[in-house]
Amino acid sequence: MKTVAGVVLLGALVAGMFLLNRAARTEDGKSVLHVADAPEVAVEVSGPELRDIIRTVQAPGAVEALLEVDISAEVVGKIVEMPVEEGDRVRKGDLLCRLDDADHRARLTQAEANVAKLKATIVQADADLDKAQRDFTRQKALSEADATSAVELADYHTTFLRARALVEIRRQELVEAEARLQSAREDLDKTVITSPIDGVVSQRFAKAGEVVVMGTMNNAGTRIMVISDLSKMQVRCRVDESDAALVRPDQPSRIFLQSNSQESVPGHVVRVATKGTKPQGRDVVTFETLLLVDSDDPRVRPGMTANVEIEVDRRNEALTIPVQAVVHRKRRDLTAELQKEVDALQAHLPLSERLRAGEYVKLVFCAVAGAAQARLVETGISDAKSVEVVRGVEPVDQVVVGPYRSLDALQAGAKVKLEGPKEPAKQELAGPPADAAPKEEEAVAQSQ
């Protein structure tokens, strides 16, 4: 009996301690039975900074001339003269290429002769019409005097109508022949190809002696050369669908060329495609975006690869903290005080939009009197390093910014040991200093 009573007493004691541990907790969520002091957590702190913050969208692209014209043949012919080479500057109207025009001159002569012949036949048809009209008028007079029969009168009337119709036919044939003559003249003119714009011969695909053909529905035709106006350049890039809604015309941008990734070239957005496309072999939708280069920098050349940064939002003199300082915690893991604050902030929202227990809340930890104080924050725009804080942090606060391992496990009320943020190691681009070699040898000797 004593053994049974002892077991029951021990079980009751354990159950009582468990219930006390669950029910009795301090304001920071710790059990009152937790008597051992938690070790201090070494953290890096930094004060919020007032500065301009810019949100950007990045996209790859290619440089091309704003105005670029493909020169191709509009008639079939052999190139007999091409006085320009790649890189030559040309002005509007300058000769680019001349085709063999012997066949086109022959067709023009034939068309001119056909027009002259039809004009002569019209003169003849007009004379026949005049005669037929006189004969019909005379027969009408004879018919009124009963000097001819009705059959003869009808025959003369038919002859008159046929003569008049023949005149109309000849006139329409003349119109057709004149159209062919105009086409022959235009084809002859097309054997001389001139520059449609001021620019530079950026590419040349054909040479003298080659036969060029005009394009058809199923054949693109012969590309002779490309004329580019290099006074204005643009960048054709593809913006990811997740960022496309943020990009709008006239937004400023920076263009980084592969040849010099440290210095940017200014530009602005001209147009964003309304329909996305999916590149072949990729399962990503992108939107074609055109950017106009705002400078006449000679480094910018057609065909170059570029990376662009489009400024989609800006805040001047915004209160910012390092982006890694913002952490996420589930609502159910917050202290009772923070949960009440969340409820107060979401009181005006519909029930369907309020945070549930398992959803995440944005927090920052501030070092106050040697302890970590959790605060709800509302953030704005961000860049690669910083995020704008709209609510929750004051300029005088000491915000915990790292290290990541400590920040990830940090809890409200934990004792913290303050350290300054670690500065990133600077990379020496010009090689190690002169006294670096002896130090390296000494380190190797000590390790051995």
C-alpha positions in Angstrom: 0.0 0.0 0.0 2.8 2.4 0.8 4.4 1.7 -2.6 1.1 2.4 -4.4 0.6 5.6 -2.4 4.2 6.7 -3.2 3.7 6.2 -6.9 0.4 8.1 -6.8 2.0 11.0 -4.9 4.9 11.2 -7.3 2.6 11.2 -10.3 0.5 14.0 -8.8 3.7 16.0 -8.1 4.9 15.6 -11.7 1.4 16.5 -13.1 1.2 19.6 -10.9 4.6 20.8 -12.0 3.6 20.3 -15.7 0.4 22.3 -15.3 2.2 25.0 -13.4 4.8 25.2 -16.2 2.1 25.5 -18.8 0.0 28.1 -16.9 2.4 30.3 -15.1 4.7 32.2 -17.4 6.3 35.6 -17.4 5.5 38.5 -19.8 8.3 37.4 -22.2 6.7 33.9 -22.4 9.2 32.0 -20.2 8.1 29.6 -17.4 8.3 30.8 -13.8 10.1 27.5 -13.1 12.9 28.6 -15.5 15.4 29.7 -12.9 18.7 29.2 -14.8 20.0 32.3 -16.5 20.2 32.0 -20.3 23.7 32.8 -21.7 24.1 36.1 -23.4 23.8 36.1 -27.2 26.5 38.0 -29.0 24.7 40.2 -31.6 25.7 42.9 -34.0 23.7 46.1 -33.8 23.4 49.1 -36.0 21.3 52.3 -35.9 18.7 53.1 -38.6 19.9 55.4 -41.3 18.2 58.2 -43.2 19.0 58.0 -46.8 17.5 57.7 -50.3 16.4 54.2 -51.2 15.7 53.1 -54.7 13.9 49.9 -55.8 15.1 48.6 -59.1 14.2 45.9 -61.5 17.1 44.1 -63.3 16.9 42.5 -66.8 19.4 41.3 -69.5 19.3 42.9 -72.9 21.1 43.8 -76.1 22.0 47.1 -77.6 20.7 48.1 -81.0 20.3 51.2 -83.1 17.0 53.1 -82.6 16.6 53.4 -86.4 17.9 50.5 -88.4 17.0 49.7 -92.0 17.5 46.4 -93.8 18.4 47.0 -97.5 17.1 44.3 -99.8 16.3 44.0 -103.5 12.8 44.8 -104.8 13.7 43.4 -108.3 15.7 40.5 -109.6 19.1 41.5 -110.9 22.9 41.1 -110.7 24.9 43.6 -108.7 27.1 45.6 -111.0 28.2 48.3 -108.6 28.5 48.6 -104.8 30.6 51.6 -103.8 30.2 51.2 -100.0 31.9 49.0 -97.4 31.1 48.1 -93.8 31.6 51.1 -91.5 31.2 53.7 -94.2 29.0 56.7 -93.4 26.2 57.4 -95.9 23.7 60.2 -96.2 20.1 59.9 -97.4 20.1 59.5 -101.2 23.7 58.2 -101.5 24.2 55.3 -103.9 24.5 51.9 -102.1 24.1 49.4 -104.9 23.3 49.3 -108.6 21.8 46.3 -110.4 22.0 45.3 -114.0 19.2 47.2 -115.8 19.3 45.8 -119.3 16.3 43.6 -119.0 14.3 46.4 -117.2 15.2 48.9 -119.9 13.9 46.5 -122.6 10.6 46.0 -120.7 10.3 49.8 -120.4 10.8 50.2 -124.2 8.2 47.5 -124.9 5.7 49.1 -122.5 6.2 52.5 -124.2 5.7 51.0 -127.6 2.5 49.3 -126.5 1.1 52.6 -125.1 1.9 54.3 -128.4 0.2 51.5 -130.4 -2.9 51.7 -128.3 -3.1 55.5 -128.7 -3.1 55.0 -132.5 -5.8 52.3 -132.3 -7.9 54.7 -130.3 -7.6 57.3 -133.1 -8.7 54.6 -135.6 -11.6 53.5 -133.3 -12.7 57.1 -133.0 -12.8 57.5 -136.8 -14.8 54.3 -137.2 -17.2 55.5 -134.5 -17.7 58.8 -136.4 -18.4 57.0 -139.6 -20.8 54.6 -137.9 -22.7 57.5 -136.3 -23.0 59.3 -139.6 -24.3 56.2 -141.4 -26.9 55.6 -138.6 -28.0 59.2 -138.7 -28.5 59.0 -142.5 -30.5 55.8 -142.2 -32.8 57.3 -139.6 -33.6 60.1 -142.0 -34.2 57.6 -144.8 -36.4 55.6 -142.5 -38.6 58.6 -141.7 -39.1 59.1 -145.5 -39.9 55.3 -146.0 -36.7 55.1 -148.2 -35.2 52.2 -146.2 -36.3 49.1 -144.3 -36.4 48.6 -140.5 -33.9 45.8 -140.8 -31.3 48.1 -142.4 -31.8 50.7 -139.8 -31.3 48.1 -137.0 -28.1 46.9 -138.7 -26.6 50.4 -138.9 -27.6 51.0 -135.2 -25.8 47.8 -134.2 -22.7 48.9 -136.1 -22.8 52.2 -134.3 -23.0 50.6 -130.9 -20.1 48.2 -131.7 -17.9 51.1 -132.8 -18.7 53.0 -129.7 -17.9 49.9 -127.5 -14.7 49.3 -129.4 -13.5 52.9 -128.6 -14.2 52.2 -124.9 -12.3 48.9 -125.0 -9.3 50.6 -126.6 -9.3 53.3 -124.0 -9.3 50.8 -121.2 -6.5 48.9 -122.8 -4.6 52.2 -122.9 -5.1 52.6 -119.2 -3.8 49.1 -118.6 -0.8 49.7 -120.8 0.1 52.9 -119.1 0.0 51.1 -115.7 2.4 48.5 -117.1 4.6 51.4 -118.4 4.6 53.0 -114.9 5.5 49.7 -113.3 8.3 49.2 -115.8 9.7 52.7 -115.0 9.5 51.9 -111.3 11.3 48.6 -111.7 14.0 50.4 -113.7 14.4 52.9 -110.9 14.6 50.1 -108.3 17.8 48.9 -110.0 19.5 51.9 -108.3 19.4 51.4 -104.5 20.1 54.5 -102.4 20.2 55.1 -98.7 16.9 55.9 -97.1 18.5 57.5 -94.0 21.6 59.1 -92.7 23.7 56.5 -91.0 26.5 53.9 -91.1 26.7 50.7 -93.1 26.7 48.4 -90.0 26.5 45.1 -92.0 27.0 44.0 -95.6 25.9 40.6 -96.8 26.2 40.8 -100.6 29.0 41.9 -103.0 29.4 42.9 -106.7 28.6 40.1 -109.1 26.0 38.3 -107.0 22.4 38.0 -108.2 19.8 39.3 -105.7 16.1 38.3 -105.7 13.1 40.1 -104.2 11.2 38.7 -101.3 8.0 36.8 -101.6 5.5 35.3 -99.2 7.6 32.2 -98.7 11.0 33.7 -99.4 12.6 36.6 -97.4 14.6 37.7 -100.4 18.2 38.8 -100.5 19.5 40.9 -97.7 22.1 43.2 -99.1 23.2 45.4 -96.1 22.0 47.1 -93.0 22.1 50.9 -92.5 22.0 52.0 -88.8 21.6 55.5 -87.4 24.0 55.4 -84.5 23.0 58.9 -83.2 20.3 57.2 -81.1 20.7 53.8 -79.4 18.3 51.6 -77.5 18.4 48.5 -75.4 15.9 45.7 -76.0 15.6 43.7 -72.8 13.3 41.1 -71.3 11.7 41.8 -67.9 10.5 38.8 -65.7 6.8 38.6 -65.3 7.1 39.0 -61.6 8.5 42.5 -62.2 6.7 43.5 -65.4 3.8 45.2 -63.6 6.3 47.6 -61.9 7.9 48.9 -65.1 6.3 51.9 -66.9 7.3 54.3 -69.6 9.6 57.2 -68.7 11.2 55.4 -65.7 14.9 56.2 -65.4 17.3 53.3 -65.8 21.0 52.5 -65.7 22.6 50.4 -68.5 25.7 48.4 -67.7 27.7 47.1 -70.6 29.7 43.9 -70.5 32.8 45.8 -71.6 32.6 48.0 -68.5 30.4 46.8 -65.7 31.5 49.4 -63.2 30.3 52.5 -65.0 26.7 52.8 -66.2 25.1 54.7 -69.1 21.8 56.6 -68.4 18.6 55.7 -70.1 14.8 55.6 -69.7 12.0 53.2 -70.5 10.2 53.8 -73.8 7.8 50.9 -74.1 6.7 47.7 -72.3 5.1 44.9 -74.2 1.5 44.2 -73.4 1.9 40.5 -74.0 4.5 38.2 -72.5 6.5 35.6 -74.4 8.2 32.4 -73.3 11.7 31.9 -74.8 12.3 28.6 -76.4 13.5 26.0 -74.0 12.7 28.0 -70.9 9.6 27.9 -68.7 9.6 31.6 -67.8 7.4 34.3 -69.2 9.1 37.6 -70.0 8.0 41.0 -71.3 10.0 42.8 -74.0 11.0 46.3 -72.8 12.7 49.0 -74.9 15.0 51.5 -73.2 16.3 54.6 -74.9 20.0 55.5 -74.2 20.1 59.1 -73.1 23.7 59.8 -74.0 25.8 59.6 -77.1 28.5 57.6 -75.4 30.8 56.1 -78.1 31.2 52.9 -76.0 27.6 51.9 -76.8 27.5 49.9 -80.0 24.9 47.8 -81.7 25.0 44.1 -80.7 26.5 44.6 -77.3 25.2 42.7 -74.3 23.9 44.8 -71.5 22.3 44.5 -68.0 19.8 47.1 -67.1 18.6 48.4 -63.8 15.2 50.2 -64.1 14.2 52.5 -61.2 10.6 51.6 -60.4 10.3 53.4 -57.1 12.2 55.9 -54.9 12.0 57.2 -51.4 14.1 60.3 -50.4 15.4 60.5 -46.9 13.8 57.3 -45.8 14.4 55.5 -42.5 16.3 52.3 -43.5 17.8 49.3 -41.8 19.8 46.4 -43.3 17.5 44.0 -45.1 18.7 41.0 -43.0 17.5 42.7 -39.8 13.9 41.9 -40.7 12.9 38.4 -39.5 9.7 36.4 -39.8 8.0 34.6 -37.0 4.7 32.7 -36.9 1.9 34.5 -35.2 1.3 31.7 -32.7 5.0 32.0 -31.5 4.7 35.6 -30.6 4.3 36.9 -27.0 0.8 37.7 -25.8 1.6 41.4 -26.0 2.7 41.2 -29.7 -0.3 39.1 -30.6 -2.6 41.9 -29.1 -0.7 44.4 -31.2 -1.2 42.4 -34.3 -4.9 42.1 -33.5 -5.1 45.9 -33.0 -3.4 46.6 -36.3 -5.7 44.2 -38.2 -8.9 45.3 -36.5 -10.1 47.2 -39.6 -9.4 44.3 -42.0 -12.0 41.8 -43.1 -11.9 38.5 -41.2 -10.7 36.6 -44.3 -7.6 38.9 -44.5 -6.4 38.7 -40.9 -3.4 36.7 -40.1 -3.9 33.2 -38.8 -1.9 31.4 -36.1 0.5 29.7 -38.6 1.1 32.8 -40.8 4.2 34.9 -40.5 4.7 38.3 -39.1 7.6 40.7 -39.8 9.7 41.6 -36.8 12.9 43.3 -35.9 14.8 43.0 -32.6 16.1 46.0 -30.8 18.7 45.9 -28.1 17.1 47.6 -25.0 18.8 47.5 -21.6 20.8 44.4 -22.5 17.9 42.4 -23.8 16.3 41.7 -27.2 13.0 43.5 -27.7 10.8 42.2 -30.5 8.9 44.8 -32.5 6.4 44.6 -35.3 7.4 46.5 -38.3 5.8 47.7 -41.5 8.3 47.9 -44.4 8.3 49.8 -47.6 10.5 49.5 -50.7 13.9 47.8 -50.5 17.1 47.6 -52.5 19.9 45.0 -52.4 21.2 46.0 -49.0 18.5 48.0 -47.1 14.8 48.1 -46.5 12.6 51.1 -45.7 10.9 51.0 -42.3 7.5 52.8 -42.3 6.5 51.9 -38.7 8.1 50.1 -35.7 11.6 51.5 -35.5 12.9 54.9 -34.3 16.1 56.6 -35.5 17.7 56.2 -32.0 17.1 52.5 -31.8 19.8 49.9 -31.8 18.6 47.3 -34.3 20.0 43.8 -34.2 21.5 43.1 -37.7 23.4 39.8 -37.2 25.0 37.4 -37.2 22.5 35.3 -39.1 22.7 32.3 -36.8 22.1 34.4 -33.6 19.3 36.4 -35.3 17.5 33.4 -36.6 17.3 31.8 -33.1 16.8 35.0 -31.2 13.8 35.3 -28.9 12.1 38.2 -27.2 13.7 39.0 -23.8 16.9 37.1 -24.5 20.0 38.7 -23.0 22.3 40.1 -25.7 25.9 41.2 -25.8 26.3 44.2 -28.2 28.9 44.2 -30.9 29.4 46.5 -33.8 28.6 45.3 -37.4 31.5 43.5 -39.0 33.0 45.3 -42.0 33.3 43.2 -45.2 36.9 42.4 -46.1 38.2 44.7 -48.8 39.6 43.0 -51.9 42.8 44.3 -53.2 42.5 44.7 -56.9 46.2 45.6 -57.5 47.6 42.6 -55.6 48.9 42.1 -52.1 51.0 44.8 -50.4 54.8 44.5 -50.4 55.0 43.2 -46.8 52.4 40.5 -47.3 54.8 37.8 -48.4 56.8 37.6 -45.1 53.6 37.5 -43.1 52.3 34.6 -45.2 55.6 32.7 -44.7 55.4 33.3 -40.9 51.8 32.0 -40.8 52.8 28.9 -42.7 55.8 28.3 -40.4 53.5 28.6 -37.3 51.0 26.1 -38.8 53.7 23.6 -39.4 
